Amino acid sequence: MLLASQDELVGKPWRLARHMDDVGDRLQRLALKNYHVFVQSQQCSQVVTAELHTISGNVSAVDAGLPRLLARCEQLDKSVQAAAKANAEIQYILSHHAQLMELLEIPALVDACISHDLIEEALDTIQFAKGLLADQPSKAAATSSILRNLLLEVQEATAALRAKIIETLQQDLPLAKCLHLVAYLRRVDALWAPVVASYDEALKHEFLACRSAWLTRTTQGLSTADPYHYLMQLIDAKRTSWFDLITQYTAIFGHQQTVATTDAPLCSWAMQLVVDLMTILDTELPKMDDFGSIASVMEQMLFFASSLGRVQIDFSAMVLVAFESHIFARVTGQWTAVVADFQAALQAHTQPKAYGATPIVLASFRQLPAAPDAPPHALMASPVLAQLTNGLLASFNDLRLCTLTALHYRLSAQLQATLERVVDVVAAFVAATGVVLSAKADDARSLDAQLLKLTQMLEVEWVPYILRCFDCLFSSQKGLPTALREVSPPQPCAADRS
């Protein structure tokens, strides 16, 4: 059959059909003979199919868990790397344990130097630590955190050192010590940050603020119970301390100052000190009644102000203005009080019994020659006029102790007003009593005769004498402008004069 050609099979189809029947018979016999094999094969196929389903589920589960597994693996890898890095750092630290222990002692060493005022040693230690630690974090990652913390502690110690220097500058120090402390400040400020252009200006202000704190403490213990002694002690303390401080400032910062420019910090500081001193002076001067004490304080203040001219801080003009105002107010107050007493004394004679018992002018007074510098003897004939003269002379004696040329015109104007006020008081008294001044009065004890005598004494004796006394106060200065002029008291009526 196998050897038959295609043409033969096509020509003899029965042979092909027969052959197909034979093949079917053999297959049937084979199937019957191997039936159990087919059954087992089917069973195996079912088992394999079930196993394949199980494997497929397991593969799906594995596939679903793979991302988490990968994440865990990455996490584990990082943990392993971190552990390895930490272990390497620990090993590195252990290998440099001795050196690290020495470095860790640097902040404590700096603090010890500060507490014992070893500023130079503290600066050297900080400089060494800065040079040693500044670049270490980039070189040794194992100790970066330790060194960073150590660097921060050293910087904090530097701040403490600067505070210590500032505190020391607020004490009583010689020039050499101030020079060293300012040099230390410059070194400290240049350690961790670059110096800006305005640094010197700020350093000047800080230095003056520190020294001002010391100046304040030098006068805190002074007693203010007695204004005179308080001002004298205050002036003495400030004269020495101000000059020393300005000398220190000039020695430290003077090389930075050019001739054509003004040292603004020093000028501002000095002006503030002068203003504060003038405030104290304006507060204490009104508490002083004795002109001798006022003159002593003024003399010391002027000496103090002019002595500071050696360091270009002469405030004599401000001192003179303060004393001029006080002296003028006190003298004019005395004159006002004297005129008020004179007016009250005259008012006491408004009753007839009063001028009869104590006359305004003594009729039986005996005229005697007087010395050229003494008051006219005729003034003794009038008790009220003598009292007025004594009051003005007492104020002149006070003014003589502290005569200021700048006050001449103001005082002359005030004296002119005072003299006019005296004349007004007499005129008002004459008008109030209804007396007509007459040169023909028969009774010398009468009120009109006494008032006439009083007005004549005012014009002839009293006013010229008061003017001479005032001019004597300023006799050393000739040709000063004045506001004084002649003052005429009430005159008798024209009919009486004729």
KAPE-V552972 format. One record per backbone hydrogen bond with DSSP energy under -1.0 kcal/mol. CO is the residue of the C=O (numbers start at 1). NH is the residue of the N-H. If there is no record, write none. Layout:
co:nh
CO:NH
CO:NH
//
This chain:
co:nh
5:9
6:10
7:11
8:12
13:17
14:18
15:19
16:20
17:21
18:22
19:23
20:24
21:25
22:26
23:27
24:28
25:29
26:30
27:31
28:32
29:33
30:34
34:38
35:39
36:40
37:41
38:42
39:43
40:44
41:45
42:46
43:47
44:48
45:49
46:50
47:51
48:52
49:53
50:54
51:55
52:56
53:57
54:58
55:59
56:60
57:61
58:62
59:63
60:64
61:65
65:69
66:70
67:71
68:72
69:73
70:74
71:75
72:76
73:77
74:78
75:79
76:80
77:81
78:82
79:83
80:84
81:85
82:86
83:87
84:88
85:89
86:90
87:91
88:92
89:93
90:94
91:95
92:96
94:97
96:100
97:101
98:102
99:103
100:104
103:106
105:109
106:110
107:111
108:112
109:113
110:114
111:115
112:116
113:118
114:117
117:119
118:122
119:123
120:124
121:125
122:126
123:127
124:128
125:129
126:130
127:131
128:132
129:133
130:134
136:139
136:140
141:144
143:147
144:148
145:149
146:150
147:151
148:152
149:153
150:154
151:155
152:156
153:157
154:158
155:159
156:160
157:161
158:162
159:163
160:164
161:165
162:166
163:167
164:168
165:169
168:171
174:178
175:179
176:180
177:181
178:182
179:183
180:184
181:185
182:186
183:187
184:188
185:189
186:190
188:191
196:199
198:202
199:203
200:204
201:205
202:206
203:207
204:208
205:209
206:210
207:211
208:212
209:213
210:214
211:215
212:216
213:217
214:218
226:230
227:231
228:232
229:233
230:234
231:235
232:236
233:237
234:238
235:239
236:240
237:241
238:242
239:243
240:244
241:245
242:246
243:247
244:248
245:249
246:250
247:251
248:252
249:253
250:254
253:256
254:257
262:264
263:267
264:268
265:269
266:270
267:271
268:272
269:273
270:274
271:275
272:276
273:277
274:278
275:279
276:280
277:281
278:282
279:283
280:284
281:285
284:287
285:288
290:294
291:295
292:296
293:297
294:298
295:299
296:300
297:301
298:302
299:303
300:304
301:305
302:306
303:307
304:308
306:309
307:310
308:311
308:313
309:312
315:319
316:320
317:321
318:322
319:323
320:324
321:325
322:326
323:327
324:328
325:329
326:330
327:331
328:332
329:333
330:334
331:335
332:336
333:337
334:338
335:339
336:340
337:341
338:342
339:343
340:344
341:345
342:346
343:347
344:348
346:349
347:350
351:355
352:356
353:357
354:358
376:379
377:380
378:381
379:382
381:362
382:386
383:387
384:388
385:389
386:390
387:391
388:392
389:393
390:394
391:395
392:396
393:397
394:398
395:399
396:400
399:402
404:407
405:408
407:411
408:412
409:413
410:414
411:415
412:416
413:417
414:418
415:419
416:420
417:421
418:422
419:423
420:424
421:425
422:426
423:427
424:428
425:429
426:430
427:431
428:432
429:433
430:435
437:493
443:446
446:450
447:451
448:452
449:453
450:454
451:455
452:456
453:457
454:458
455:459
456:460
457:461
457:462
458:463
461:465
462:466
463:467
464:468
465:469
466:470
467:471
468:472
472:475
474:477
493:497
494:498
//
